Each structure stands twice: as C-alpha cells, then as structure tokens.
Amino acid sequence: MRIEPAAARPDTASVPPHRARVVLVVLALFIVINAADKAVLGLTADPIRDDLGLSATEFGTIASSFYLLFSASAVLVGFLGDRIRARPLLAALALVWAAAQLPILLPAAGFGALVATRVVLGAGEGPGYPLANYTAFTWFPERERALPSAVVMAGAAGGTMVAAPLVILVSNTLGWRAAFGLLGAVGIVWTLVWLRVGGSGPYTASLDPAGPAPGEDTAEGRGADRAEHRAEGVGAAVGAHTGRATTGVGLWRVVTTGTWLGATFSAFAVMWTLALGFAWLPLFLEEQAGFSDAAIGGIIGLPALAMAVLVLTAGAVAQRLLRRGVTARLAQGLVGALLPLAAGLCLLLSTRVTVAALLLPLVVIAFSAGNGQTPLTQAAIADVCPPARRSAALGLSYAVAALSSLLAPYVTGRIIDAAPHEAAGYAHAFDVAAWLLVAGAVVSALLIRPDRDAAALRRAAAARPAFPSVKE
C-alpha cells in the first residue's frame, strides 16, 4: 500500500466537486434497498404464516436467521474495507442480496428455504450500512461528516417508505413471493449503476494495488478507476495531515474508548427496536390495533418518514453546533441521547393506550426517534478513529450492535407464544425494547466524549516508541 508523503498537500480540486453528491445519493439508494430487503419479511408476514402454517416462534426464527451471520460479516468486510476499493466491494454485496432474494420465487421454497436465504441475505447486508458510511466519509472532510452520515441513514427510512406500500401491493396482486423477486431485480440494477458512477473519495487513507475491479476494463471504466486512485492518493496525504491520524494506535485502544462503547451499546438498543419493528410491527398493527392491509402500508411509512426527518435534522444540528465551537460531547453525545430516550418512553406507552389517535404518534416516535441518534454516534466514532482504523472500528461497532437484531425477533416470538394471550405478549416484548432504549440513552450520554477520547489516542500514539519491540 502506497502512502503519499506528508509534505505533499493534497489537491482536492482534482476531483470533480459534484461527484461527492452523486456518490452520496447512490449510497443512500444502496441503503434504501438494504432496508427494503429487511422489511419485506415483516410486510408479508401474515400471508407467509398462513401459507406455511407457522407459529410465532417459527416466524421469529426466520426473522432472526437474517442476523445469524450479519455481525460476523460486518466485522470481516469492515476489515476488508480498509484494503479493498469501495467499487467492487459494494457491488459484490448488492449481488449477494439479489442472489438471496430470487430463490423465494420458487413455489417449493418453504420454511427451510426462507431460513437459508435470510441467512445469506444477512451475511451480504451486515456490512452494508457501515461500509456505505465509510465510503461516504471518504468524500467529506472531518467535522463535516454528520450530515452525509444522516443522508445515508435516511436511505433506511426511504427504503421502508417505498417498500411498505409497494411490497403490500405486489403481495396482494401477485403473491408474497413476487415481492422478494422484485427486490432481487432492484439489487441487480443498483449494482450496474454503482459500477458506473461509484467509488472512494479524496479523504481515504488506503490505496488498493490489486488492479481493476470486474467490469472496469473499458475506457470509461478505466477513467473512473484512475479517478478513484487519484482520490485515494489525495486522501492519503489528507490523512497524514489530520490531527487525528494516529495510525500507530491499535484497534483495541479505539474500541475501549468511552465513545466507541457508549455508541455501540446505544446502537444495540436501537437495532433491537428496529429489528422488532421490521419483523413484528405490521402484525401488531393488524392483529392488535385492527388496521387493514391498506392502512398498514401507509402507517409503516410514517416511522420511516419521521426517521428521515430526524436523522437529517439531528445531523444538521450537530454539524452546526460543531461549527460554532460546541464540544462534540454535547453535539453528538448529549443531544443524540435525547432521541432514544424519547423512543423508549413512547414505546412503553404504545401498548397501554387503546385510542388509535394516540397509538399512531407513539408508534411513529418509538420506531423512529432512536435511529436519529445513529448518524451522530457513527460520526463520533469516525472522529475518534485514525483513518487506517476507521472502517474496522465502524464495522466492529455495527457488528456488536447487530447482535441485538439476531435476538429480538426470536425472543419476541417466544414471549408472544408463552404469554396467556397475544396482547400480553406484545406488551411484554415492547417493554423489553423500551427499557433497552432508555438504558442506551443514559449510557451514551455518559460515555460519548469524542474530543477527550481523540486526544487520549493521540497521546497514546505519541508515547509509542519509534521502533517497537518484537512484543509490540
């Protein structure tokens, strides 16, 4: 791997200024598909359970299987993200998504096929969000990453908003299997677009020497490849100049900072609720609140719309506070903690009201507000990390947090089956998620201190000997 000399100031003007925005939009669409792939199972839960005769625990098993390899894949690809260019890596992930969805079109695909394909889909989607975030960060300078991260996160909201009515429409007209096939085809289309316009930006610390990616052996592809290499070479010099480019700091020091731990625990709670919503919220709205399929298609989009507004607003507010000199602890830690706190309180109330006019706003806030914190915690981790550790640290944080997604659907199914009646089961399951959100808010408010932790890592790097011993 070649790193430009620190003395050579990067010329970011060599990269077209509009390309950052184009890549950011395509990355947001990547997360749109990612979210739609997650949501399709919950949105077709009722016809799937009726067609295959599944219990709540069996359906929860299918939903949880999505996350079986989710975390391991996020960690593995997170490390690869520091070594392999974004174009081929993200394209490969999108093709895995498509390959996992298409077999469900076969009439013989039942419980076993759903479990197997959801495992494969989860392995492909596990690294999706952190890798998309990491790639977006390579196009924007430090302290201007909260808003781009929010745009990527808003893609998750967009995915649910688009998927909910579309999946229900396709399921009701062509059958639930057709909804899975449609998403597989969309993944292939995105891959073709990404290979044409995608790539890493001028603020990355790595340069891949492995040669052209598949599909790049054309004049246009080689031009894009050279542009990406120029951007990565520029980013190497940027990394050499940043005050936090403490490349001598090991990953273990990064993941034991309060910022990483607080952000990861809060994300654990947020992702528990997100997985609960993907798998069980449509059924809760139908079976307990009495909404029709048509109404559910619109209602499911409301938390997604609120999520999009919240993540963009939180990212913009945090970025404005940072530009005004407010500490990162306040802008990213304390402000961010208010969001999962609000979500937890609303989730506690959502199973205790019987009036639809009160239930809907509670559900919207409960399943959206916590996600508004995510771009702030992701940006906080990125600000603490040296560039050479950033992809691995983001991927590892996401992988640990995603363990909650493996547990939440299955645990919810067991709680519902074990309860004296379904209403009590939903109430107990929602309470578990609510208290996790409250705990995550408190922990993140106490531990997320990016400025302090970044300074500590710089001191640790400065204290390292110039020529480490064999033991080190």
ABEGO torsion letter per residue (X at the ends): XBBBBAABBBBAAABBAAAAAAAAAAAAAAAAAAAAAAAAAAAAAAAAAAAAGBBAAAAAAAAAAAAAAAAAAAAAAAAAAAABBAAAAAAAAAAAAAAAAAAAABAABBAAAAAAAAAAAAAAAAAAAAAAAAAAAAABBBGAAAAAAAAAAAAAAAAAAAAAAAAAAAAAAAEAAAAAAAAAAAAAAAAAAAAAABEBBAABABBBAAEBBBGABBAAAAAAAAAAAAAAAAAAAAAAABAABBAABBAAAAAABAAAAAAAAAAAAAAAAAAAAAAAAAAAAAAAAGBBAAAAAAAAAAAAAAAAAAAAAAAAAAAAAAAAGBBAAAAAAAAAAAAAAAAAAAAAAAAABABAAAAAAAAAAAAAAAAAAAAAAAAAAAAABBAAAAAAAAAAAAAAAAAAAAAAAAAAAAAAAABABAAAAAAAAAAAAAAAAAAAAAAAAAABBAAAAAAAAAAAAAABBABBBAAX
